[in-house]
């Protein structure tokens, strides 16, 4: 008999995982405690922007014409427990207020709501990013509170989604990591992921702690690489070097590689910043805090980039106060192909300049509504051309393809001064300079 799958939590991770599991041929039921979110999903709509996700969802949601009908949604834990063989926990684990530590309350609440309804054999699979040691504790809770006892097992299967590529990353993962305690859990997860494994995705079986550490280790490594090149950008600023050429040169070393070596205003979003902070907090609890002290400097370098972009803007405007200066900001989301503005460096820079008296107008292809909710006092425009109208300086802060394809001549006719600061080192300096722009990028004072 074919496995039935449930997905608990239908935010960014859960909605993507549920739709992808239906695409792989499973009967799927998604659950959320927010009725409005469930109603949205039942209509085949997603509450966030992720390329390809809404189309995938509509292909499978029950009740939509032409769909497979394999995907349904509910708010009822009893219904989910009776339906599914494998239950994926995909709820959020945000940073605690005024602390570095991870807030586990959503995961704990989801498990507490599900466990009493598990009367027969079931596998609960955590996908949320959690502090190492959490799975051990949650497995004990599950065995104690599920009527099925030891037949209700736990496994940990961390997610490695990149916003903007989440659908492809779920259907064609570059690796599948499962932390299990027994053969049954491994067998079930091999069945769940049979299609991507057959296509060549590595299937890595570990214990609980290793599975939990993989995601935070990977994010910490990526954060380190990004902050390394940003630190080199600071040195290039001081020495008159070109960080883009430096990155190109060291990237040819295959031990280093070219990815994540574009200097700029740093990383943000809902994962990297909170994950490295939670990792530091957990290492401290385990008595291994000295092993991760370098992450404090990584975090510091990353946050410092935002302030440096503000100062670069001040210099471009003559070095005085921002009062009365018109600043156009291209980008609000923390990365392209996403509407996510959580801890967005672009929005942070725009906000800092605004708070110092600048007249800031922001445009982003997808993140405008979310940006308005966080910074309602900023100015917002409906297009890049509208955003730069009358601007004394233009800041390129999120590397959307739309911005790379802008016509410098057309933009130049709208601004008060042709001054462009590239906070992502993603535009071609020659193209903009030939159109009469003063081009400046972080870590490239002479480029």
C-alpha positions as a Python dict, from the first residue, in 0.01 Angstrom:
ca = {
    (1, 'X'): (0, 0, 0),
    (2, 'X'): (134, 344, -97),
    (3, 'X'): (256, 569, 182),
    (4, 'X'): (45, 867, 282),
    (5, 'X'): (228, 1179, 391),
    (6, 'X'): (133, 1473, 609),
    (7, 'X'): (309, 1807, 640),
    (8, 'X'): (259, 2001, 964),
    (9, 'X'): (324, 2371, 916),
    (10, 'X'): (248, 2520, 574),
    (11, 'X'): (475, 2821, 564),
    (12, 'X'): (758, 2854, 313),
    (13, 'X'): (914, 2515, 393),
    (14, 'X'): (591, 2323, 453),
    (15, 'X'): (398, 2447, 150),
    (16, 'X'): (692, 2364, -76),
    (17, 'X'): (743, 2020, 79),
    (18, 'X'): (372, 1932, 60),
    (19, 'X'): (345, 2029, -307),
    (20, 'X'): (666, 1846, -393),
    (21, 'X'): (555, 1527, -217),
    (22, 'X'): (233, 1536, -422),
    (23, 'X'): (442, 1586, -735),
    (24, 'X'): (638, 1273, -642),
    (25, 'X'): (310, 1080, -646),
    (26, 'X'): (208, 1062, -279),
    (27, 'X'): (-128, 1137, -122),
    (28, 'X'): (-54, 1440, 98),
    (29, 'X'): (-236, 1631, 369),
    (30, 'X'): (-102, 1965, 493),
    (31, 'X'): (-192, 2111, 831),
    (32, 'X'): (-165, 2456, 980),
    (33, 'X'): (-315, 2617, 1289),
    (34, 'X'): (-390, 2938, 1095),
    (35, 'X'): (-725, 2887, 916),
    (36, 'X'): (-666, 3178, 676),
    (37, 'X'): (-346, 3015, 552),
    (38, 'X'): (-525, 2686, 493),
    (39, 'X'): (-803, 2860, 297),
    (40, 'X'): (-544, 3032, 79),
    (41, 'X'): (-371, 2702, 4),
    (42, 'X'): (-702, 2529, -72),
    (43, 'X'): (-754, 2788, -346),
    (44, 'X'): (-417, 2690, -491),
    (45, 'X'): (-255, 3016, -382),
    (46, 'X'): (65, 3061, -182),
    (47, 'X'): (114, 3337, 76),
    (48, 'X'): (471, 3405, -37),
    (49, 'X'): (658, 3446, -366),
    (50, 'X'): (860, 3143, -472),
    (51, 'X'): (918, 3072, -842),
    (52, 'X'): (721, 2771, -962),
    (53, 'X'): (553, 2694, -629),
    (54, 'X'): (202, 2818, -706),
    (55, 'X'): (197, 2631, -1037),
    (56, 'X'): (311, 2312, -859),
    (57, 'X'): (48, 2359, -589),
    (58, 'X'): (-235, 2412, -836),
    (59, 'X'): (-132, 2096, -1020),
    (60, 'X'): (-221, 1885, -715),
    (61, 'X'): (-466, 2063, -481),
    (62, 'X'): (-795, 1874, -450),
    (63, 'X'): (-1093, 2062, -592),
    (64, 'X'): (-903, 2260, -855),
    (65, 'X'): (-996, 2176, -1215),
    (66, 'X'): (-736, 1960, -1383),
    (67, 'X'): (-540, 1886, -1064),
    (68, 'X'): (-430, 1543, -950),
    (69, 'X'): (-628, 1589, -628),
    (70, 'X'): (-342, 1436, -430),
    (71, 'X'): (-300, 1736, -197),
    (72, 'X'): (-546, 1842, 73),
    (73, 'X'): (-529, 2077, 372),
    (74, 'X'): (-677, 2078, 721),
    (75, 'X'): (-650, 2236, 1066),
    (76, 'X'): (-736, 1910, 1246),
    (77, 'X'): (-452, 1711, 1409),
    (78, 'X'): (-676, 1407, 1458),
    (79, 'X'): (-750, 1400, 1085),
    (80, 'X'): (-381, 1425, 1001),
    (81, 'X'): (-289, 1146, 1244),
    (82, 'X'): (-553, 913, 1103),
    (83, 'X'): (-450, 992, 744),
    (84, 'X'): (-73, 971, 742),
    (85, 'X'): (203, 712, 771),
    (86, 'X'): (484, 970, 768),
    (87, 'X'): (438, 1311, 933),
    (88, 'X'): (682, 1590, 844),
    (89, 'X'): (727, 1871, 1099),
    (90, 'X'): (795, 2188, 896),
    (91, 'X'): (721, 2461, 1151),
    (92, 'X'): (928, 2772, 1212),
    (93, 'X'): (1213, 2795, 1465),
    (94, 'X'): (1278, 3170, 1496),
    (95, 'X'): (1537, 3342, 1709),
    (96, 'X'): (1418, 3412, 2063),
    (97, 'X'): (1341, 3773, 2146),
    (98, 'X'): (1652, 3948, 2283),
    (99, 'X'): (1847, 3619, 2276),
    (100, 'X'): (2066, 3429, 2031),
    (101, 'X'): (1897, 3098, 2113),
    (102, 'X'): (1641, 2924, 1893),
    (103, 'X'): (1271, 2932, 1987),
    (104, 'X'): (1152, 2570, 1988),
    (105, 'X'): (796, 2646, 2101),
    (106, 'X'): (635, 2587, 1757),
    (107, 'X'): (804, 2248, 1715),
    (108, 'X'): (714, 2142, 2067),
    (109, 'X'): (354, 2258, 2027),
    (110, 'X'): (314, 2072, 1696),
    (111, 'X'): (447, 1748, 1843),
    (112, 'X'): (234, 1787, 2156),
    (113, 'X'): (-76, 1833, 1939),
    (114, 'X'): (3, 1536, 1713),
    (115, 'X'): (130, 1275, 1961),
    (116, 'X'): (-198, 1195, 2146),
    (117, 'X'): (-362, 1103, 1815),
    (118, 'X'): (-99, 850, 1703),
    (119, 'X'): (-264, 517, 1786),
    (120, 'X'): (-76, 304, 1536),
    (121, 'X'): (271, 281, 1378),
    (122, 'X'): (386, 621, 1252),
    (123, 'X'): (704, 804, 1165),
    (124, 'X'): (737, 1169, 1264),
    (125, 'X'): (1011, 1344, 1067),
    (126, 'X'): (1154, 1677, 1177),
    (127, 'X'): (1265, 1910, 898),
    (128, 'X'): (1291, 2230, 1100),
    (129, 'X'): (1635, 2364, 1190),
    (130, 'X'): (1682, 2291, 1561),
    (131, 'X'): (1961, 2301, 1820),
    (132, 'X'): (2161, 1979, 1841),
    (133, 'X'): (2013, 1753, 2109),
    (134, 'X'): (1653, 1847, 2031),
    (135, 'X'): (1569, 1526, 1842),
    (136, 'X'): (1675, 1307, 2134),
    (137, 'X'): (1446, 1499, 2367),
    (138, 'X'): (1154, 1508, 2121),
    (139, 'X'): (1183, 1134, 2052),
    (140, 'X'): (1148, 1061, 2423),
    (141, 'X'): (844, 1290, 2442),
    (142, 'X'): (683, 1118, 2142),
    (143, 'X'): (732, 768, 2282),
    (144, 'X'): (584, 876, 2616),
    (145, 'X'): (279, 1065, 2487),
    (146, 'X'): (176, 872, 2174),
    (147, 'X'): (-69, 585, 2244),
    (148, 'X'): (137, 380, 1996),
    (149, 'X'): (439, 407, 2226),
    (150, 'X'): (762, 293, 2061),
    (151, 'X'): (575, 236, 1733),
    (152, 'X'): (562, 614, 1698),
    (153, 'X'): (920, 685, 1589),
    (154, 'X'): (1108, 1008, 1526),
    (155, 'X'): (1362, 1084, 1253),
    (156, 'X'): (1540, 1405, 1157),
    (157, 'X'): (1567, 1512, 793),
    (158, 'X'): (1705, 1868, 766),
    (159, 'X'): (1600, 2088, 477),
    (160, 'X'): (1848, 2263, 248),
    (161, 'X'): (1619, 2492, 51),
    (162, 'X'): (1748, 2804, -118),
    (163, 'X'): (1484, 3072, -152),
    (164, 'X'): (1424, 3123, -522),
    (165, 'X'): (1513, 2760, -595),
    (166, 'X'): (1303, 2579, -333),
    (167, 'X'): (1091, 2371, -571),
    (168, 'X'): (1392, 2235, -757),
    (169, 'X'): (1585, 2182, -433),
    (170, 'X'): (1299, 1968, -297),
    (171, 'X'): (1238, 1763, -610),
    (172, 'X'): (1606, 1729, -702),
    (173, 'X'): (1805, 1770, -377),
    (174, 'X'): (2184, 1779, -386),
    (175, 'X'): (2178, 1550, -81),
    (176, 'X'): (1925, 1385, 150),
    (177, 'X'): (2031, 1355, 514),
    (178, 'X'): (1831, 1139, 755),
    (179, 'X'): (1901, 1096, 1125),
    (180, 'X'): (1739, 770, 1234),
    (181, 'X'): (1754, 517, 1516),
    (182, 'X'): (1633, 207, 1337),
    (183, 'X'): (1590, 24, 1009),
    (184, 'X'): (1216, 92, 984),
    (185, 'X'): (1259, 470, 983),
    (186, 'X'): (1537, 445, 725),
    (187, 'X'): (1327, 215, 505),
    (188, 'X'): (1029, 452, 512),
    (189, 'X'): (1242, 753, 425),
    (190, 'X'): (1409, 565, 141),
    (191, 'X'): (1059, 499, 10),
    (192, 'X'): (963, 868, 43),
    (193, 'X'): (1274, 980, -145),
    (194, 'X'): (1296, 689, -391),
    (195, 'X'): (1256, 914, -698),
    (196, 'X'): (1534, 1166, -623),
    (197, 'X'): (1763, 885, -501),
    (198, 'X'): (1705, 700, -829),
    (199, 'X'): (1801, 1023, -1009),
    (200, 'X'): (2132, 1032, -821),
    (201, 'X'): (2070, 1236, -504),
    (202, 'X'): (2302, 1101, -230),
    (203, 'X'): (2114, 946, 66),
    (204, 'X'): (2317, 994, 386),
    (205, 'X'): (2214, 806, 698),
    (206, 'X'): (2334, 946, 1033),
    (207, 'X'): (2247, 959, 1401),
    (208, 'X'): (2029, 1236, 1547),
    (209, 'X'): (2305, 1481, 1651),
    (210, 'X'): (2485, 1466, 1316),
    (211, 'X'): (2164, 1523, 1120),
    (212, 'X'): (2084, 1825, 1338),
    (213, 'X'): (2436, 1965, 1296),
    (214, 'X'): (2448, 1932, 916),
    (215, 'X'): (2217, 2228, 844),
    (216, 'X'): (2370, 2466, 1097),
    (217, 'X'): (2721, 2363, 990),
    (218, 'X'): (2641, 2423, 624),
    (219, 'X'): (2488, 2764, 695),
    (220, 'X'): (2779, 2861, 917),
    (221, 'X'): (3026, 2768, 642),
    (222, 'X'): (2837, 2972, 382),
    (223, 'X'): (2815, 3267, 622),
    (224, 'X'): (3189, 3240, 682),
    (225, 'X'): (3265, 3243, 310),
    (226, 'X'): (3042, 3547, 249),
    (227, 'X'): (3189, 3736, 542),
    (228, 'X'): (3545, 3643, 440),
    (229, 'X'): (3510, 3815, 103),
    (230, 'X'): (3339, 4111, 270),
    (231, 'X'): (3633, 4139, 509),
    (232, 'X'): (3861, 4136, 204),
    (233, 'X'): (3646, 4416, 60),
    (234, 'X'): (3728, 4625, 368),
    (235, 'X'): (4099, 4563, 310),
    (236, 'X'): (4063, 4647, -60),
    (237, 'X'): (3892, 4975, 33),
    (238, 'X'): (4187, 5064, 256),
    (239, 'X'): (4454, 4947, 12),
    (240, 'X'): (4300, 5062, -316),
    (241, 'X'): (4245, 4710, -444),
    (242, 'X'): (3960, 4551, -638),
    (243, 'X'): (3773, 4283, -443),
    (244, 'X'): (3592, 4156, -754),
    (245, 'X'): (3924, 4076, -925),
    (246, 'X'): (4056, 3932, -600),
    (247, 'X'): (3751, 3702, -574),
    (248, 'X'): (3791, 3597, -937),
    (249, 'X'): (4156, 3507, -880),
    (250, 'X'): (4110, 3302, -562),
    (251, 'X'): (3791, 3142, -699),
    (252, 'X'): (3992, 2959, -964),
    (253, 'X'): (4143, 2753, -684),
    (254, 'X'): (3907, 2454, -679),
    (255, 'X'): (3965, 2414, -306),
    (256, 'X'): (3796, 2754, -263),
    (257, 'X'): (3554, 2777, -555),
    (258, 'X'): (3380, 3079, -704),
    (259, 'X'): (3042, 3064, -532),
    (260, 'X'): (2954, 3301, -246),
    (261, 'X'): (3256, 3522, -320),
    (262, 'X'): (3075, 3836, -438),
    (263, 'X'): (3141, 4112, -187),
    (264, 'X'): (2849, 4330, -89),
    (265, 'X'): (2621, 4440, 192),
    (266, 'X'): (2607, 4092, 344),
    (267, 'X'): (2357, 3816, 404),
    (268, 'X'): (2014, 3830, 564),
    (269, 'X'): (1687, 3641, 547),
    (270, 'X'): (1517, 3406, 787),
    (271, 'X'): (1789, 3139, 803),
    (272, 'X'): (2159, 3230, 798),
    (273, 'X'): (2162, 3506, 1063),
    (274, 'X'): (1940, 3327, 1317),
    (275, 'X'): (2096, 2986, 1250),
    (276, 'X'): (2454, 3093, 1323),
    (277, 'X'): (2340, 3276, 1637),
    (278, 'X'): (2144, 2973, 1758),
    (279, 'X'): (2448, 2755, 1681),
    (280, 'X'): (2665, 2977, 1902),
    (281, 'X'): (2408, 2970, 2180),
    (282, 'X'): (2379, 2592, 2172),
    (283, 'X'): (2757, 2544, 2165),
    (284, 'X'): (2773, 2755, 2480),
    (285, 'X'): (2514, 2535, 2651),
    (286, 'X'): (2721, 2229, 2558),
    (287, 'X'): (3042, 2383, 2694),
    (288, 'X'): (3191, 2408, 2344),
    (289, 'X'): (3148, 2783, 2300),
    (290, 'X'): (3517, 2844, 2220),
    (291, 'X'): (3485, 2625, 1912),
    (292, 'X'): (3247, 2877, 1756),
    (293, 'X'): (3383, 3212, 1875),
    (294, 'X'): (3480, 3285, 1513),
    (295, 'X'): (3108, 3301, 1428),
    (296, 'X'): (3075, 3612, 1644),
    (297, 'X'): (3318, 3789, 1413),
    (298, 'X'): (3134, 3650, 1109),
    (299, 'X'): (2811, 3800, 1244),
    (300, 'X'): (2990, 4127, 1321),
    (301, 'X'): (3144, 4155, 972),
    (302, 'X'): (2806, 4088, 817),
    (303, 'X'): (2626, 4355, 1018),
    (304, 'X'): (2912, 4602, 965),
    (305, 'X'): (2860, 4589, 588),
    (306, 'X'): (2526, 4762, 622),
    (307, 'X'): (2673, 5056, 810),
    (308, 'X'): (2954, 5081, 555),
    (309, 'X'): (2701, 5107, 274),
    (310, 'X'): (2533, 5394, 458),
    (311, 'X'): (2869, 5571, 492),
    (312, 'X'): (2952, 5508, 125),
    (313, 'X'): (2622, 5677, 39),
    (314, 'X'): (2704, 5971, 265),
    (315, 'X'): (3042, 6014, 92),
    (316, 'X'): (2878, 6001, -250),
    (317, 'X'): (2650, 6286, -142),
    (318, 'X'): (2940, 6504, -31),
    (319, 'X'): (3002, 6376, 320),
    (320, 'X'): (2740, 6582, 503),
    (321, 'X'): (2403, 6494, 659),
    (322, 'X'): (2134, 6313, 458),
    (323, 'X'): (1874, 6578, 535),
    (324, 'X'): (1699, 6684, 214),
    (325, 'X'): (1887, 6433, -4),
    (326, 'X'): (1686, 6206, -231),
    (327, 'X'): (1805, 5843, -227),
    (328, 'X'): (1668, 5572, -456),
    (329, 'X'): (1702, 5212, -334),
    (330, 'X'): (1668, 4930, -584),
    (331, 'X'): (1584, 4620, -381),
    (332, 'X'): (1403, 4538, -57),
    (333, 'X'): (1404, 4157, -39),
    (334, 'X'): (1710, 3994, 117),
    (335, 'X'): (1788, 3815, -211),
    (336, 'X'): (1647, 3803, -565),
    (337, 'X'): (1359, 3574, -666),
    (338, 'X'): (1202, 3611, -321),
    (339, 'X'): (964, 3847, -145),
    (340, 'X'): (1127, 3772, 192),
    (341, 'X'): (1242, 4090, 369),
    (342, 'X'): (1329, 3930, 704),
    (343, 'X'): (1659, 4079, 823),
    (344, 'X'): (1706, 4221, 472),
    (345, 'X'): (2034, 4416, 437),
    (346, 'X'): (1878, 4626, 160),
    (347, 'X'): (1582, 4732, 372),
    (348, 'X'): (1808, 4789, 672),
    (349, 'X'): (2030, 5028, 473),
    (350, 'X'): (1723, 5210, 338),
    (351, 'X'): (1584, 5241, 690),
    (352, 'X'): (1910, 5374, 836),
    (353, 'X'): (1936, 5645, 571),
    (354, 'X'): (1570, 5736, 619),
    (355, 'X'): (1615, 5763, 997),
    (356, 'X'): (1907, 6000, 937),
    (357, 'X'): (1691, 6237, 734),
    (358, 'X'): (1722, 6107, 379),
    (359, 'X'): (1420, 6100, 147),
    (360, 'X'): (1433, 5732, 54),
    (361, 'X'): (1226, 5571, -222),
    (362, 'X'): (1237, 5192, -257),
    (363, 'X'): (1143, 4963, -543),
    (364, 'X'): (1153, 4582, -545),
    (365, 'X'): (993, 4350, -804),
    (366, 'X'): (829, 4124, -540),
    (367, 'X'): (900, 4248, -188),
    (368, 'X'): (705, 4575, -176),
    (369, 'X'): (408, 4464, 35),
    (370, 'X'): (628, 4295, 296),
    (371, 'X'): (864, 4593, 303),
    (372, 'X'): (575, 4834, 363),
    (373, 'X'): (463, 4631, 663),
    (374, 'X'): (807, 4658, 823),
    (375, 'X'): (899, 5014, 717),
    (376, 'X'): (572, 5197, 640),
    (377, 'X'): (742, 5539, 658),
    (378, 'X'): (973, 5477, 362),
    (379, 'X'): (870, 5594, 17),
    (380, 'X'): (775, 5323, -233),
    (381, 'X'): (758, 5332, -611),
    (382, 'X'): (590, 5111, -868),
    (383, 'X'): (896, 5076, -1091),
    (384, 'X'): (1270, 5137, -1098),
    (385, 'X'): (1219, 5443, -1320),
    (386, 'X'): (971, 5591, -1075),
    (387, 'X'): (1200, 5517, -778),
    (388, 'X'): (1501, 5701, -924),
    (389, 'X'): (1309, 6010, -1037),
    (390, 'X'): (1488, 6314, -897),
    (391, 'X'): (1736, 6102, -698),
    (392, 'X'): (2074, 6241, -591),
    (393, 'X'): (2211, 5885, -566),
    (394, 'X'): (2089, 5538, -666),
    (395, 'X'): (2170, 5233, -452),
    (396, 'X'): (2158, 4885, -605),
    (397, 'X'): (2105, 4656, -304),
    (398, 'X'): (1931, 4337, -425),
    (399, 'X'): (2064, 4172, -741),
    (400, 'X'): (1740, 4113, -929),
    (401, 'X'): (1781, 4032, -1299),
    (402, 'X'): (1547, 4324, -1373),
    (403, 'X'): (1806, 4562, -1227),
    (404, 'X'): (2094, 4408, -1422),
    (405, 'X'): (1895, 4471, -1741),
    (406, 'X'): (1815, 4837, -1670),
    (407, 'X'): (1908, 5089, -1939),
    (408, 'X'): (2155, 5338, -1782),
    (409, 'X'): (2064, 5604, -2040),
    (410, 'X'): (1692, 5576, -1968),
    (411, 'X'): (1753, 5588, -1593),
    (412, 'X'): (1994, 5877, -1633),
    (413, 'X'): (1721, 6096, -1780),
    (414, 'X'): (1518, 6060, -1458),
    (415, 'X'): (1777, 6127, -1185),
    (416, 'X'): (1906, 6454, -1045),
    (417, 'X'): (2261, 6316, -1047),
    (418, 'X'): (2403, 6011, -1225),
    (419, 'X'): (2559, 5849, -920),
    (420, 'X'): (2525, 5473, -872),
    (421, 'X'): (2643, 5271, -571),
    (422, 'X'): (2644, 4898, -638),
    (423, 'X'): (2600, 4726, -302),
    (424, 'X'): (2608, 4382, -464),
    (425, 'X'): (2895, 4415, -714),
    (426, 'X'): (2657, 4273, -973),
    (427, 'X'): (2642, 4550, -1238),
    (428, 'X'): (2890, 4621, -1517),
    (429, 'X'): (3087, 4937, -1427),
    (430, 'X'): (3187, 5001, -1790),
    (431, 'X'): (2828, 5005, -1916),
    (432, 'X'): (2718, 5257, -1654),
    (433, 'X'): (3024, 5481, -1687),
    (434, 'X'): (2984, 5499, -2063),
    (435, 'X'): (2636, 5638, -1996),
    (436, 'X'): (2786, 5914, -1782),
    (437, 'X'): (2732, 5762, -1440),
    (438, 'X'): (2969, 5778, -1148),
    (439, 'X'): (2988, 5411, -1049),
    (440, 'X'): (3111, 5297, -708),
    (441, 'X'): (3101, 4950, -551),
    (442, 'X'): (3199, 4814, -211),
    (443, 'X'): (3561, 4696, -201),
    (444, 'X'): (3634, 4847, -544),
    (445, 'X'): (3746, 5208, -488),
    (446, 'X'): (3937, 5218, -818),
    (447, 'X'): (3736, 4975, -1033),
}
